[in-house]
Amino acid sequence: MQNRLLTIGKNIQNQRKKQNLTQIELAVEVGIDRAYLSEIENGKANISVNILYAIADALHIDIKDFFNTNQS
């Protein structure tokens, strides 16, 4: 499960960086703490589906993009 969480976290981080957003900016948009977002991006937090959807909405992408193992 840890590898799955890390894949999701890295995909979130990649999408955030592509959009030139800081962790603080994304966390505020989603309504979570920046430290929690950092844990998510590093695969250390067990993220809820609701938060995952909120992050996808804030990044204007489809939630399925977080599960792609082929992203760089």
All heavy atoms as a GROMACS GRO file, in nm:
protein
  574
    1MET      N    1   0.083  -0.119   0.000
    1MET     CA    2   0.000   0.000   0.000
    1MET      C    3   0.087   0.125   0.000
    1MET      O    4   0.050   0.225  -0.058
    1MET     CB    5  -0.094   0.002   0.120
    1MET     CG    6  -0.170   0.132   0.127
    1MET     SD    7  -0.339   0.129   0.178
    1MET     CE    8  -0.333   0.111   0.350
    2GLN      N    9   0.203   0.122   0.064
    2GLN     CA   10   0.289   0.239   0.070
    2GLN      C   11   0.329   0.286  -0.069
    2GLN      O   12   0.333   0.406  -0.095
    2GLN     CB   13   0.414   0.208   0.154
    2GLN     CG   14   0.500   0.328   0.182
    2GLN     CD   15   0.431   0.432   0.270
    2GLN    OE1   16   0.343   0.399   0.348
    2GLN    NE2   17   0.471   0.555   0.257
    3ASN      N   18   0.358   0.192  -0.161
    3ASN     CA   19   0.394   0.231  -0.297
    3ASN      C   20   0.279   0.302  -0.367
    3ASN      O   21   0.301   0.396  -0.442
    3ASN     CB   22   0.436   0.108  -0.379
    3ASN     CG   23   0.574   0.058  -0.339
    3ASN    OD1   24   0.652   0.130  -0.278
    3ASN    ND2   25   0.601  -0.066  -0.370
    4ARG      N   26   0.157   0.258  -0.342
    4ARG     CA   27   0.040   0.323  -0.401
    4ARG      C   28   0.024   0.465  -0.349
    4ARG      O   29  -0.004   0.558  -0.425
    4ARG     CB   30  -0.086   0.242  -0.373
    4ARG     CG   31  -0.089   0.110  -0.444
    4ARG     CD   32  -0.210   0.031  -0.404
    4ARG     NE   33  -0.206  -0.099  -0.467
    4ARG     CZ   34  -0.271  -0.204  -0.422
    4ARG    NH1   35  -0.345  -0.195  -0.314
    4ARG    NH2   36  -0.263  -0.319  -0.485
    5LEU      N   37   0.041   0.482  -0.219
    5LEU     CA   38   0.030   0.616  -0.160
    5LEU      C   39   0.140   0.707  -0.213
    5LEU      O   40   0.117   0.825  -0.238
    5LEU     CB   41   0.036   0.608  -0.008
    5LEU     CG   42  -0.081   0.539   0.061
    5LEU    CD1   43  -0.056   0.530   0.212
    5LEU    CD2   44  -0.211   0.613   0.034
    6LEU      N   45   0.259   0.653  -0.233
    6LEU     CA   46   0.369   0.732  -0.286
    6LEU      C   47   0.342   0.772  -0.432
    6LEU      O   48   0.368   0.886  -0.471
    6LEU     CB   49   0.500   0.655  -0.275
    6LEU     CG   50   0.626   0.734  -0.309
    6LEU    CD1   51   0.638   0.861  -0.225
    6LEU    CD2   52   0.749   0.647  -0.291
    7THR      N   53   0.287   0.680  -0.511
    7THR     CA   54   0.251   0.712  -0.649
    7THR      C   55   0.149   0.825  -0.653
    7THR      O   56   0.166   0.922  -0.728
    7THR     CB   57   0.193   0.588  -0.721
    7THR    OG1   58   0.295   0.488  -0.730
    7THR    CG2   59   0.143   0.621  -0.860
    8ILE      N   60   0.046   0.814  -0.573
    8ILE     CA   61  -0.057   0.919  -0.568
    8ILE      C   62   0.006   1.051  -0.523
    8ILE      O   63  -0.017   1.156  -0.586
    8ILE     CB   64  -0.172   0.878  -0.473
    8ILE    CG1   65  -0.249   0.761  -0.534
    8ILE    CG2   66  -0.265   0.997  -0.446
    8ILE    CD1   67  -0.345   0.693  -0.437
    9GLY      N   68   0.085   1.047  -0.419
    9GLY     CA   69   0.148   1.168  -0.367
    9GLY      C   70   0.238   1.235  -0.468
    9GLY      O   71   0.234   1.358  -0.484
   10LYS      N   72   0.320   1.158  -0.536
   10LYS     CA   73   0.411   1.216  -0.636
   10LYS      C   74   0.334   1.273  -0.754
   10LYS      O   75   0.372   1.376  -0.810
   10LYS     CB   76   0.514   1.112  -0.682
   10LYS     CG   77   0.615   1.077  -0.576
   10LYS     CD   78   0.687   1.203  -0.525
   10LYS     CE   79   0.776   1.173  -0.407
   10LYS     NZ   80   0.823   1.295  -0.340
   11ASN      N   81   0.225   1.208  -0.792
   11ASN     CA   82   0.143   1.261  -0.901
   11ASN      C   83   0.076   1.393  -0.860
   11ASN      O   84   0.066   1.485  -0.942
   11ASN     CB   85   0.040   1.158  -0.947
   11ASN     CG   86   0.104   1.045  -1.026
   11ASN    OD1   87   0.211   1.060  -1.082
   11ASN    ND2   88   0.038   0.932  -1.029
   12ILE      N   89   0.033   1.402  -0.737
   12ILE     CA   90  -0.024   1.527  -0.687
   12ILE      C   91   0.084   1.636  -0.690
   12ILE      O   92   0.061   1.746  -0.740
   12ILE     CB   93  -0.080   1.511  -0.544
   12ILE    CG1   94  -0.207   1.426  -0.547
   12ILE    CG2   95  -0.107   1.647  -0.479
   12ILE    CD1   96  -0.257   1.384  -0.410
   13GLN      N   97   0.202   1.602  -0.640
   13GLN     CA   98   0.311   1.698  -0.638
   13GLN      C   99   0.348   1.744  -0.780
   13GLN      O  100   0.367   1.864  -0.805
   13GLN     CB  101   0.433   1.636  -0.571
   13GLN     CG  102   0.551   1.730  -0.558
   13GLN     CD  103   0.668   1.661  -0.491
   13GLN    OE1  104   0.719   1.561  -0.542
   13GLN    NE2  105   0.708   1.712  -0.376
   14ASN      N  106   0.356   1.650  -0.873
   14ASN     CA  107   0.389   1.686  -1.012
   14ASN      C  108   0.285   1.779  -1.072
   14ASN      O  109   0.320   1.878  -1.138
   14ASN     CB  110   0.403   1.560  -1.098
   14ASN     CG  111   0.528   1.480  -1.065
   14ASN    OD1  112   0.623   1.532  -1.007
   14ASN    ND2  113   0.527   1.353  -1.100
   15GLN      N  114   0.158   1.749  -1.049
   15GLN     CA  115   0.052   1.834  -1.103
   15GLN      C  116   0.056   1.972  -1.038
   15GLN      O  117   0.036   2.074  -1.105
   15GLN     CB  118  -0.085   1.769  -1.081
   15GLN     CG  119  -0.110   1.647  -1.166
   15GLN     CD  120  -0.120   1.680  -1.313
   15GLN    OE1  121  -0.158   1.790  -1.352
   15GLN    NE2  122  -0.086   1.584  -1.397
   16ARG      N  123   0.080   1.976  -0.910
   16ARG     CA  124   0.088   2.105  -0.838
   16ARG      C  125   0.201   2.190  -0.894
   16ARG      O  126   0.184   2.308  -0.923
   16ARG     CB  127   0.109   2.080  -0.689
   16ARG     CG  128   0.128   2.209  -0.608
   16ARG     CD  129   0.150   2.182  -0.460
   16ARG     NE  130   0.265   2.100  -0.428
   16ARG     CZ  131   0.392   2.144  -0.431
   16ARG    NH1  132   0.420   2.267  -0.466
   16ARG    NH2  133   0.491   2.062  -0.397
   17LYS      N  134   0.316   2.129  -0.913
   17LYS     CA  135   0.432   2.202  -0.965
   17LYS      C  136   0.412   2.246  -1.109
   17LYS      O  137   0.456   2.355  -1.147
   17LYS     CB  138   0.558   2.118  -0.951
   17LYS     CG  139   0.604   2.107  -0.806
   17LYS     CD  140   0.731   2.027  -0.794
   17LYS     CE  141   0.781   2.026  -0.650
   17LYS     NZ  142   0.909   1.954  -0.637
   18LYS      N  143   0.346   2.163  -1.191
   18LYS     CA  144   0.316   2.201  -1.329
   18LYS      C  145   0.232   2.328  -1.334
   18LYS      O  146   0.240   2.406  -1.428
   18LYS     CB  147   0.242   2.088  -1.402
   18LYS     CG  148   0.329   1.976  -1.450
   18LYS     CD  149   0.246   1.874  -1.524
   18LYS     CE  150   0.326   1.752  -1.558
   18LYS     NZ  151   0.245   1.649  -1.623
   19GLN      N  152   0.150   2.346  -1.232
   19GLN     CA  153   0.062   2.462  -1.227
   19GLN      C  154   0.123   2.577  -1.145
   19GLN      O  155   0.056   2.675  -1.116
   19GLN     CB  156  -0.074   2.421  -1.172
   19GLN     CG  157  -0.144   2.322  -1.265
   19GLN     CD  158  -0.281   2.284  -1.219
   19GLN    OE1  159  -0.352   2.364  -1.157
   19GLN    NE2  160  -0.322   2.161  -1.248
   20ASN      N  161   0.250   2.562  -1.110
   20ASN     CA  162   0.323   2.665  -1.036
   20ASN      C  163   0.253   2.706  -0.907
   20ASN      O  164   0.247   2.824  -0.872
   20ASN     CB  165   0.349   2.788  -1.124
   20ASN     CG  166   0.440   2.756  -1.240
   20ASN    OD1  167   0.542   2.692  -1.224
   20ASN    ND2  168   0.401   2.800  -1.358
   21LEU      N  169   0.202   2.606  -0.837
   21LEU     CA  170   0.138   2.630  -0.707
   21LEU      C  171   0.231   2.585  -0.596
   21LEU      O  172   0.298   2.482  -0.608
   21LEU     CB  173   0.007   2.552  -0.696
   21LEU     CG  174  -0.107   2.593  -0.788
   21LEU    CD1  175  -0.221   2.493  -0.778
   21LEU    CD2  176  -0.156   2.732  -0.751
   22THR      N  177   0.232   2.659  -0.487
   22THR     CA  178   0.305   2.616  -0.369
   22THR      C  179   0.217   2.520  -0.290
   22THR      O  180   0.095   2.512  -0.313
   22THR     CB  181   0.341   2.736  -0.278
   22THR    OG1  182   0.220   2.792  -0.227
   22THR    CG2  183   0.422   2.839  -0.354
   23GLN      N  184   0.276   2.450  -0.196
   23GLN     CA  185   0.198   2.363  -0.109
   23GLN      C  186   0.097   2.446  -0.030
   23GLN      O  187  -0.016   2.403  -0.012
   23GLN     CB  188   0.288   2.287  -0.012
   23GLN     CG  189   0.359   2.171  -0.074
   23GLN     CD  190   0.437   2.090   0.028
   23GLN    OE1  191   0.476   2.140   0.133
   23GLN    NE2  192   0.461   1.964  -0.005
   24ILE      N  193   0.138   2.563   0.013
   24ILE     CA  194   0.047   2.648   0.090
   24ILE      C  195  -0.074   2.689   0.005
   24ILE      O  196  -0.188   2.681   0.051
   24ILE     CB  197   0.120   2.773   0.144
   24ILE    CG1  198   0.222   2.731   0.249
   24ILE    CG2  199   0.022   2.875   0.200
   24ILE    CD1  200   0.315   2.842   0.294
   25GLU      N  201  -0.050   2.729  -0.118
   25GLU     CA  202  -0.160   2.772  -0.206
   25GLU      C  203  -0.259   2.658  -0.229
   25GLU      O  204  -0.381   2.678  -0.221
   25GLU     CB  205  -0.105   2.822  -0.340
   25GLU     CG  206  -0.031   2.952  -0.329
   25GLU     CD  207   0.045   2.989  -0.454
   25GLU    OE1  208   0.092   2.899  -0.527
   25GLU    OE2  209   0.058   3.111  -0.479
   26LEU      N  210  -0.207   2.538  -0.259
   26LEU     CA  211  -0.296   2.425  -0.283
   26LEU      C  212  -0.368   2.385  -0.155
   26LEU      O  213  -0.489   2.358  -0.156
   26LEU     CB  214  -0.219   2.306  -0.340
   26LEU     CG  215  -0.302   2.182  -0.372
   26LEU    CD1  216  -0.417   2.214  -0.470
   26LEU    CD2  217  -0.215   2.071  -0.428
   27ALA      N  218  -0.297   2.382  -0.045
   27ALA     CA  219  -0.359   2.344   0.083
   27ALA      C  220  -0.473   2.439   0.120
   27ALA      O  221  -0.580   2.394   0.163
   27ALA     CB  222  -0.254   2.342   0.194
   28VAL      N  223  -0.452   2.568   0.101
   28VAL     CA  224  -0.557   2.666   0.130
   28VAL      C  225  -0.678   2.642   0.040
   28VAL      O  226  -0.792   2.643   0.085
   28VAL     CB  227  -0.503   2.811   0.115
   28VAL    CG1  228  -0.617   2.912   0.113
   28VAL    CG2  229  -0.406   2.842   0.227
   29GLU      N  230  -0.652   2.618  -0.088
   29GLU     CA  231  -0.761   2.594  -0.184
   29GLU      C  232  -0.843   2.470  -0.146
   29GLU      O  233  -0.966   2.469  -0.157
   29GLU     CB  234  -0.703   2.577  -0.325
   29GLU     CG  235  -0.803   2.549  -0.432
   29GLU     CD  236  -0.889   2.668  -0.469
   29GLU    OE1  237  -0.847   2.783  -0.446
   29GLU    OE2  238  -1.000   2.645  -0.522
   30VAL      N  239  -0.774   2.368  -0.098
   30VAL     CA  240  -0.840   2.242  -0.062
   30VAL      C  241  -0.902   2.249   0.078
   30VAL      O  242  -1.000   2.180   0.106
   30VAL     CB  243  -0.738   2.125  -0.072
   30VAL    CG1  244  -0.798   1.994  -0.022
   30VAL    CG2  245  -0.691   2.109  -0.216
   31GLY      N  246  -0.844   2.331   0.164
   31GLY     CA  247  -0.895   2.342   0.300
   31GLY      C  248  -0.828   2.246   0.396
   31GLY      O  249  -0.890   2.199   0.492
   32ILE      N  250  -0.701   2.216   0.368
   32ILE     CA  251  -0.624   2.129   0.456
   32ILE      C  252  -0.497   2.202   0.499
   32ILE      O  253  -0.460   2.304   0.442
   32ILE     CB  254  -0.588   1.994   0.388
   32ILE    CG1  255  -0.504   2.016   0.261
   32ILE    CG2  256  -0.714   1.914   0.358
   32ILE    CD1  257  -0.454   1.888   0.195
   33ASP      N  258  -0.429   2.147   0.598
   33ASP     CA  259  -0.305   2.204   0.646
   33ASP      C  260  -0.191   2.173   0.548
   33ASP      O  261  -0.187   2.065   0.489
   33ASP     CB  262  -0.274   2.144   0.784
   33ASP     CG  263  -0.158   2.213   0.852
   33ASP    OD1  264  -0.177   2.328   0.897
   33ASP    OD2  265  -0.050   2.151   0.859
   34ARG      N  266  -0.096   2.266   0.534
   34ARG     CA  267   0.017   2.246   0.445
   34ARG      C  268   0.099   2.123   0.486
   34ARG      O  269   0.146   2.047   0.401
   34ARG     CB  270   0.108   2.370   0.441
   34ARG     CG  271   0.211   2.359   0.329
   34ARG     CD  272   0.352   2.398   0.366
   34ARG     NE  273   0.401   2.358   0.494
   34ARG     CZ  274   0.476   2.249   0.517
   34ARG    NH1  275   0.504   2.164   0.420
   34ARG    NH2  276   0.521   2.224   0.637
   35ALA      N  277   0.114   2.100   0.614
   35ALA     CA  278   0.189   1.984   0.662
   35ALA      C  279   0.122   1.853   0.619
   35ALA      O  280   0.190   1.756   0.584
   35ALA     CB  281   0.206   1.989   0.813
   36TYR      N  282  -0.011   1.852   0.622
   36TYR     CA  283  -0.084   1.733   0.578
   36TYR      C  284  -0.064   1.711   0.428
   36TYR      O  285  -0.042   1.598   0.384
   36TYR     CB  286  -0.233   1.747   0.612
   36TYR     CG  287  -0.319   1.630   0.572
   36TYR    CD1  288  -0.283   1.500   0.603
   36TYR    CD2  289  -0.438   1.649   0.504
   36TYR    CE1  290  -0.362   1.391   0.567
   36TYR    CE2  291  -0.518   1.542   0.467
   36TYR     CZ  292  -0.479   1.414   0.498
   36TYR     OH  293  -0.558   1.308   0.462
   37LEU      N  294  -0.067   1.819   0.350
   37LEU     CA  295  -0.041   1.807   0.206
   37LEU      C  296   0.099   1.752   0.182
   37LEU      O  297   0.119   1.666   0.096
   37LEU     CB  298  -0.060   1.941   0.136
   37LEU     CG  299  -0.032   1.941  -0.015
   37LEU    CD1  300  -0.122   1.841  -0.088
   37LEU    CD2  301  -0.049   2.080  -0.072
   38SER      N  302   0.195   1.798   0.260
   38SER     CA  303   0.332   1.746   0.247
   38SER      C  304   0.337   1.597   0.275
   38SER      O  305   0.402   1.521   0.202
   38SER     CB  306   0.424   1.821   0.344
   38SER     OG  307   0.555   1.768   0.337
   39GLU      N  308   0.266   1.553   0.378
   39GLU     CA  309   0.261   1.409   0.409
   39GLU      C  310   0.196   1.331   0.295
   39GLU      O  311   0.239   1.221   0.263
   39GLU     CB  312   0.186   1.386   0.539
   39GLU     CG  313   0.262   1.430   0.662
   39GLU     CD  314   0.187   1.404   0.791
   39GLU    OE1  315   0.073   1.352   0.787
   39GLU    OE2  316   0.242   1.437   0.897
   40ILE      N  317   0.092   1.388   0.236
   40ILE     CA  318   0.026   1.324   0.122
   40ILE      C  319   0.125   1.310   0.006
   40ILE      O  320   0.140   1.203  -0.052
   40ILE     CB  321  -0.099   1.403   0.078
   40ILE    CG1  322  -0.208   1.394   0.185
   40ILE    CG2  323  -0.151   1.352  -0.057
   40ILE    CD1  324  -0.323   1.491   0.164
   41GLU      N  325   0.192   1.419  -0.028
   41GLU     CA  326   0.285   1.417  -0.141
   41GLU      C  327   0.402   1.323  -0.119
   41GLU      O  328   0.458   1.271  -0.215
   41GLU     CB  329   0.337   1.558  -0.167
   41GLU     CG  330   0.233   1.650  -0.228
   41GLU     CD  331   0.286   1.787  -0.267
   41GLU    OE1  332   0.401   1.821  -0.232
   41GLU    OE2  333   0.211   1.859  -0.334
   42ASN      N  334   0.437   1.299   0.006
   42ASN     CA  335   0.548   1.207   0.037
   42ASN      C  336   0.502   1.065   0.065
   42ASN      O  337   0.582   0.980   0.106
   42ASN     CB  338   0.629   1.262   0.154
   42ASN     CG  339   0.708   1.384   0.114
   42ASN    OD1  340   0.789   1.376   0.022
   42ASN    ND2  341   0.684   1.496   0.178
   43GLY      N  342   0.374   1.037   0.042
   43GLY     CA  343   0.320   0.902   0.059
   43GLY      C  344   0.312   0.856   0.203
   43GLY      O  345   0.307   0.737   0.230
   44LYS      N  346   0.305   0.951   0.297
   44LYS     CA  347   0.304   0.916   0.439
   44LYS      C  348   0.166   0.929   0.502
   44LYS      O  349   0.149   0.893   0.617
   44LYS     CB  350   0.404   1.002   0.514
   44LYS     CG  351   0.546   0.978   0.466
   44LYS     CD  352   0.645   1.060   0.541
   44LYS     CE  353   0.779   1.046   0.473
   44LYS     NZ  354   0.882   0.995   0.551
   45ALA      N  355   0.070   0.981   0.427
   45ALA     CA  356  -0.065   0.999   0.482
   45ALA      C  357  -0.163   0.911   0.406
   45ALA      O  358  -0.156   0.899   0.284
   45ALA     CB  359  -0.108   1.145   0.471
   46ASN      N  360  -0.252   0.849   0.479
   46ASN     CA  361  -0.358   0.770   0.419
   46ASN      C  362  -0.473   0.866   0.385
   46ASN      O  363  -0.553   0.901   0.471
   46ASN     CB  364  -0.403   0.660   0.515
   46ASN     CG  365  -0.486   0.556   0.447
   46ASN    OD1  366  -0.510   0.561   0.327
   46ASN    ND2  367  -0.532   0.461   0.524
   47ILE      N  368  -0.479   0.908   0.262
   47ILE     CA  369  -0.569   1.014   0.218
   47ILE      C  370  -0.711   0.962   0.195
   47ILE      O  371  -0.729   0.851   0.145
   47ILE     CB  372  -0.512   1.079   0.089
   47ILE    CG1  373  -0.594   1.199   0.047
   47ILE    CG2  374  -0.497   0.979  -0.021
   47ILE    CD1  375  -0.529   1.279  -0.064
   48SER      N  376  -0.808   1.043   0.234
   48SER     CA  377  -0.948   1.005   0.212
   48SER      C  378  -0.988   1.036   0.068
   48SER      O  379  -0.927   1.120   0.001
   48SER     CB  380  -1.040   1.080   0.308
   48SER     OG  381  -1.054   1.216   0.268
   49VAL      N  382  -1.090   0.970   0.022
   49VAL     CA  383  -1.141   0.992  -0.112
   49VAL      C  384  -1.193   1.135  -0.126
   49VAL      O  385  -1.171   1.200  -0.228
   49VAL     CB  386  -1.251   0.889  -0.147
   49VAL    CG1  387  -1.316   0.922  -0.280
   49VAL    CG2  388  -1.193   0.749  -0.148
   50ASN      N  389  -1.256   1.188  -0.022
   50ASN     CA  390  -1.305   1.325  -0.028
   50ASN      C  391  -1.193   1.425  -0.048
   50ASN      O  392  -1.206   1.518  -0.128
   50ASN     CB  393  -1.383   1.360   0.100
   50ASN     CG  394  -1.519   1.295   0.104
   50ASN    OD1  395  -1.575   1.260   0.001
   50ASN    ND2  396  -1.571   1.277   0.223
   51ILE      N  397  -1.083   1.408   0.023
   51ILE     CA  398  -0.969   1.498   0.008
   51ILE      C  399  -0.906   1.480  -0.130
   51ILE      O  400  -0.867   1.578  -0.195
   51ILE     CB  401  -0.864   1.477   0.119
   51ILE    CG1  402  -0.923   1.510   0.256
   51ILE    CG2  403  -0.738   1.557   0.092
   51ILE    CD1  404  -0.961   1.656   0.274
   52LEU      N  405  -0.898   1.357  -0.176
   52LEU     CA  406  -0.843   1.331  -0.309
   52LEU      C  407  -0.924   1.402  -0.416
   52LEU      O  408  -0.868   1.466  -0.507
   52LEU     CB  409  -0.838   1.180  -0.334
   52LEU     CG  410  -0.747   1.132  -0.444
   52LEU    CD1  411  -0.604   1.175  -0.421
   52LEU    CD2  412  -0.755   0.981  -0.455
   53TYR      N  413  -1.057   1.396  -0.406
   53TYR     CA  414  -1.142   1.468  -0.501
   53TYR      C  415  -1.124   1.618  -0.488
   53TYR      O  416  -1.122   1.690  -0.588
   53TYR     CB  417  -1.289   1.432  -0.481
   53TYR     CG  418  -1.334   1.315  -0.565
   53TYR    CD1  419  -1.363   1.192  -0.506
   53TYR    CD2  420  -1.349   1.327  -0.702
   53TYR    CE1  421  -1.404   1.084  -0.582
   53TYR    CE2  422  -1.390   1.219  -0.780
   53TYR     CZ  423  -1.418   1.098  -0.719
   53TYR     OH  424  -1.458   0.992  -0.795
   54ALA      N  425  -1.110   1.669  -0.366
   54ALA     CA  426  -1.091   1.813  -0.345
   54ALA      C  427  -0.960   1.860  -0.409
   54ALA      O  428  -0.955   1.967  -0.470
   54ALA     CB  429  -1.093   1.845  -0.196
   55ILE      N  430  -0.855   1.780  -0.397
   55ILE     CA  431  -0.727   1.815  -0.460
   55ILE      C  432  -0.740   1.813  -0.612
   55ILE      O  433  -0.693   1.904  -0.680
   55ILE     CB  434  -0.615   1.722  -0.411
   55ILE    CG1  435  -0.587   1.745  -0.262
   55ILE    CG2  436  -0.488   1.742  -0.493
   55ILE    CD1  437  -0.493   1.644  -0.198
   56ALA      N  438  -0.805   1.710  -0.665
   56ALA     CA  439  -0.826   1.702  -0.810
   56ALA      C  440  -0.905   1.823  -0.860
   56ALA      O  441  -0.871   1.882  -0.963
   56ALA     CB  442  -0.897   1.571  -0.846
   57ASP      N  443  -1.010   1.859  -0.787
   57ASP     CA  444  -1.090   1.975  -0.826
   57ASP      C  445  -1.006   2.102  -0.823
   57ASP      O  446  -1.014   2.185  -0.914
   57ASP     CB  447  -1.212   1.991  -0.735
   57ASP     CG  448  -1.316   1.882  -0.756
   57ASP    OD1  449  -1.309   1.810  -0.858
   57ASP    OD2  450  -1.404   1.867  -0.669
   58ALA      N  451  -0.926   2.119  -0.720
   58ALA     CA  452  -0.843   2.239  -0.707
   58ALA      C  453  -0.739   2.248  -0.819
   58ALA      O  454  -0.703   2.357  -0.863
   58ALA     CB  455  -0.774   2.241  -0.571
   59LEU      N  456  -0.692   2.132  -0.865
   59LEU     CA  457  -0.593   2.128  -0.974
   59LEU      C  458  -0.658   2.121  -1.112
   59LEU      O  459  -0.588   2.121  -1.213
   59LEU     CB  460  -0.499   2.008  -0.954
   59LEU     CG  461  -0.407   2.016  -0.832
   59LEU    CD1  462  -0.334   1.883  -0.812
   59LEU    CD2  463  -0.307   2.130  -0.846
   60HIS      N  464  -0.792   2.111  -1.114
   60HIS     CA  465  -0.869   2.105  -1.240
   60HIS      C  466  -0.826   1.986  -1.326
   60HIS      O  467  -0.805   2.000  -1.447
   60HIS     CB  468  -0.855   2.236  -1.319
   60HIS     CG  469  -0.887   2.357  -1.238
   60HIS    ND1  470  -1.015   2.390  -1.200
   60HIS    CD2  471  -0.806   2.452  -1.185
   60HIS    CE1  472  -1.012   2.500  -1.127
   60HIS    NE2  473  -0.887   2.539  -1.115
   61ILE      N  474  -0.811   1.872  -1.260
   61ILE     CA  475  -0.778   1.749  -1.331
   61ILE      C  476  -0.872   1.638  -1.285
   61ILE      O  477  -0.943   1.652  -1.187
   61ILE     CB  478  -0.632   1.707  -1.310
   61ILE    CG1  479  -0.604   1.678  -1.163
   61ILE    CG2  480  -0.536   1.811  -1.364
   61ILE    CD1  481  -0.466   1.619  -1.138
   62ASP      N  482  -0.869   1.526  -1.357
   62ASP     CA  483  -0.951   1.411  -1.321
   62ASP      C  484  -0.879   1.331  -1.213
   62ASP      O  485  -0.756   1.313  -1.218
   62ASP     CB  486  -0.972   1.323  -1.445
   62ASP     CG  487  -1.082   1.222  -1.426
   62ASP    OD1  488  -1.072   1.140  -1.332
   62ASP    OD2  489  -1.179   1.224  -1.504
   63ILE      N  490  -0.953   1.282  -1.118
   63ILE     CA  491  -0.896   1.206  -1.007
   63ILE      C  492  -0.815   1.086  -1.055
   63ILE      O  493  -0.716   1.048  -0.993
   63ILE     CB  494  -1.007   1.164  -0.907
   63ILE    CG1  495  -0.946   1.116  -0.776
   63ILE    CG2  496  -1.100   1.064  -0.968
   63ILE    CD1  497  -1.046   1.090  -0.667
   64LYS      N  498  -0.851   1.029  -1.167
   64LYS     CA  499  -0.780   0.911  -1.217
   64LYS      C  500  -0.634   0.941  -1.251
   64LYS      O  501  -0.550   0.851  -1.248
   64LYS     CB  502  -0.852   0.850  -1.337
   64LYS     CG  503  -0.845   0.928  -1.465
   64LYS     CD  504  -0.913   0.853  -1.576
   64LYS     CE  505  -0.931   0.923  -1.704
   64LYS     NZ  506  -0.862   1.036  -1.746
   65ASP      N  507  -0.603   1.068  -1.277
   65ASP     CA  508  -0.465   1.104  -1.308
   65ASP      C  509  -0.370   1.080  -1.192
   65ASP      O  510  -0.250   1.064  -1.212
   65ASP     CB  511  -0.457   1.251  -1.351
   65ASP     CG  512  -0.529   1.277  -1.482
   65ASP    OD1  513  -0.545   1.182  -1.562
   65ASP    OD2  514  -0.570   1.392  -1.504
   66PHE      N  515  -0.422   1.076  -1.070
   66PHE     CA  516  -0.338   1.051  -0.954
   66PHE      C  517  -0.291   0.906  -0.945
   66PHE      O  518  -0.196   0.877  -0.873
   66PHE     CB  519  -0.411   1.088  -0.823
   66PHE     CG  520  -0.444   1.233  -0.810
   66PHE    CD1  521  -0.561   1.272  -0.750
   66PHE    CD2  522  -0.360   1.332  -0.859
   66PHE    CE1  523  -0.593   1.406  -0.735
   66PHE    CE2  524  -0.391   1.466  -0.846
   66PHE     CZ  525  -0.507   1.504  -0.784
   67PHE      N  526  -0.357   0.817  -1.016
   67PHE     CA  527  -0.324   0.675  -1.008
   67PHE      C  528  -0.233   0.628  -1.120
   67PHE      O  529  -0.195   0.513  -1.124
   67PHE     CB  530  -0.453   0.592  -1.007
   67PHE     CG  531  -0.540   0.622  -0.888
   67PHE    CD1  532  -0.641   0.718  -0.896
   67PHE    CD2  533  -0.519   0.557  -0.768
   67PHE    CE1  534  -0.720   0.748  -0.786
   67PHE    CE2  535  -0.598   0.586  -0.658
   67PHE     CZ  536  -0.698   0.681  -0.667
   68ASN      N  537  -0.197   0.719  -1.210
   68ASN     CA  538  -0.112   0.685  -1.324
   68ASN      C  539   0.030   0.657  -1.277
   68ASN      O  540   0.095   0.744  -1.219
   68ASN     CB  541  -0.115   0.801  -1.424
   68ASN     CG  542  -0.042   0.769  -1.552
   68ASN    OD1  543   0.026   0.667  -1.564
   68ASN    ND2  544  -0.056   0.855  -1.650
   69THR      N  545   0.079   0.539  -1.304
   69THR     CA  546   0.214   0.502  -1.262
   69THR      C  547   0.318   0.542  -1.365
   69THR      O  548   0.437   0.524  -1.342
   69THR     CB  549   0.224   0.350  -1.236
   69THR    OG1  550   0.187   0.280  -1.355
   69THR    CG2  551   0.136   0.309  -1.119
   70ASN      N  552   0.277   0.597  -1.478
   70ASN     CA  553   0.370   0.633  -1.586
   70ASN      C  554   0.400   0.781  -1.593
   70ASN      O  555   0.461   0.826  -1.689
   70ASN     CB  556   0.315   0.586  -1.720
   70ASN     CG  557   0.303   0.436  -1.726
   70ASN    OD1  558   0.390   0.365  -1.677
   70ASN    ND2  559   0.194   0.387  -1.782
   71GLN      N  560   0.356   0.860  -1.496
   71GLN     CA  561   0.384   1.003  -1.499
   71GLN      C  562   0.526   1.028  -1.453
   71GLN      O  563   0.582   0.955  -1.374
   71GLN     CB  564   0.287   1.080  -1.410
   71GLN     CG  565   0.148   1.085  -1.468
   71GLN     CD  566   0.059   1.179  -1.390
   71GLN    OE1  567   0.104   1.267  -1.320
   71GLN    NE2  568  -0.071   1.159  -1.404
   72SER      N  569   0.584   1.137  -1.504
   72SER     CA  570   0.720   1.172  -1.463
   72SER      C  571   0.720   1.287  -1.368
   72SER      O  572   0.625   1.352  -1.344
   72SER     CB  573   0.804   1.205  -1.585
   72SER     OG  574   0.738   1.294  -1.672
   0.00000   0.00000   0.00000
